[in-house]
Amino acid sequence: MGKGSNVQKAQAARERNQKKMGKSDEERKAAAAKAAKDAAAKKCLICLQTFMVNVRPPALHQHIVAKHPDITDFTKCFPELAGFDPNDPKGEKAAAAAKAAEDKKKAKAKKAAASADLDLLLDAGLKKGKKK
């Protein structure tokens, strides 16, 4: 049996040579830029401890509580925590309040529109209420 066609052999040789050459200059620059960005992702401004890029605000809050208990303003450690509520770490209460305010605004606008329609009907000569 044969060992494969010349096309397969040439492709395998290309792959071996590609591995030997390593990364190109562009790939190295991109990797270095990503590493620099990841290294300075989240850093406590007081103790300079670094955190991974994907760390959540509750973990940052936990760091403040554990390492800096005398600090009450979270933005002194992490500017990203501006507006963070430790009692509502996922932001569900704030989202629900915003949705309720929006719904209330829509209901008020709808009521005002219905009132305007009624006023137009009354101006046109229709009477309000049932006849007896």
C-alpha positions in Angstrom: 0.0 0.0 0.0 1.1 3.6 -0.7 1.8 6.2 1.9 -0.5 8.8 0.4 -0.5 11.1 -2.6 2.1 13.8 -3.2 -0.5 16.5 -2.3 -0.9 15.0 1.2 2.9 14.8 1.7 3.4 18.4 0.6 0.6 19.6 2.9 2.1 17.7 5.8 5.6 19.2 5.1 4.1 22.7 4.9 2.5 22.2 8.3 5.7 21.0 9.9 7.6 24.0 8.5 4.9 26.4 9.7 5.3 25.0 13.3 9.1 25.4 13.1 8.8 29.0 12.1 6.6 30.0 15.0 4.5 33.2 15.2 4.7 36.0 12.7 5.5 39.6 13.9 1.9 40.6 13.7 0.8 37.7 15.8 3.5 38.5 18.4 2.4 42.2 18.6 -1.3 41.2 18.9 -0.4 38.7 21.7 1.7 41.3 23.5 -1.1 43.9 23.3 -3.6 41.4 24.6 -1.3 40.4 27.5 -0.7 44.1 28.5 -4.5 44.8 28.4 -5.2 41.7 30.5 -2.5 42.5 33.0 -3.9 45.9 33.8 -7.5 44.8 33.6 -8.8 45.5 37.1 -6.4 46.8 39.8 -7.1 47.9 43.3 -5.9 51.5 43.5 -5.0 51.2 47.2 -3.1 47.8 47.5 -2.5 47.4 43.7 -3.8 43.8 43.7 -4.8 42.8 40.2 -7.8 40.9 39.1 -8.8 39.0 36.0 -10.7 40.7 33.2 -13.8 38.7 33.8 -14.1 39.4 37.6 -17.6 40.4 38.6 -18.4 43.5 40.8 -19.4 41.4 43.8 -15.9 39.9 43.9 -14.4 43.3 43.8 -16.8 44.4 46.6 -15.7 41.4 48.6 -12.1 42.4 48.2 -12.9 45.9 49.6 -14.8 44.5 52.6 -12.0 42.0 53.4 -8.9 44.1 52.7 -10.0 47.7 53.2 -12.9 47.6 55.8 -12.5 51.3 56.7 -13.3 52.4 53.1 -17.0 53.3 52.4 -16.6 54.8 48.9 -16.0 51.8 46.6 -14.7 54.0 43.8 -11.5 54.7 45.8 -10.5 51.1 45.1 -12.2 50.4 41.8 -13.6 53.2 39.6 -15.7 50.5 37.9 -17.9 50.1 41.0 -19.5 53.5 40.5 -23.2 52.9 41.0 -22.7 49.4 42.4 -25.2 48.4 45.1 -23.9 45.6 47.4 -27.5 44.8 48.5 -28.4 44.3 44.8 -25.2 42.7 43.3 -26.9 41.6 40.1 -28.8 44.8 39.5 -32.2 43.1 39.5 -33.8 45.6 41.8 -32.5 48.6 39.9 -33.7 47.0 36.6 -37.2 46.3 38.1 -37.5 49.9 39.4 -36.5 51.3 36.0 -39.0 49.0 34.3 -41.8 50.0 36.8 -41.0 53.7 36.2 -41.2 53.2 32.4 -44.5 51.3 32.7 -45.9 54.0 34.9 -44.9 56.6 32.3 -46.4 54.7 29.5 -49.7 54.2 31.4 -49.8 58.0 32.2 -49.3 58.8 28.5 -52.0 56.3 27.5 -54.4 57.8 30.0 -53.6 61.3 28.7 -54.2 60.2 25.1 -57.6 58.6 26.1 -58.6 61.8 27.9 -57.7 63.8 24.8 -59.8 61.5 22.6 -62.8 61.9 25.0 -62.4 65.7 25.0 -62.5 65.7 21.1 -65.7 63.6 21.2 -67.3 66.0 23.7 -66.3 69.0 21.6 -67.9 67.3 18.5 -71.2 67.3 20.3 -71.4 63.8 21.7 -72.6 63.6 25.3 -70.8 61.8 28.1 -72.6 58.9 29.7 -75.7 56.8 28.9 -79.1 58.2 28.0 -82.1 57.3 30.2 
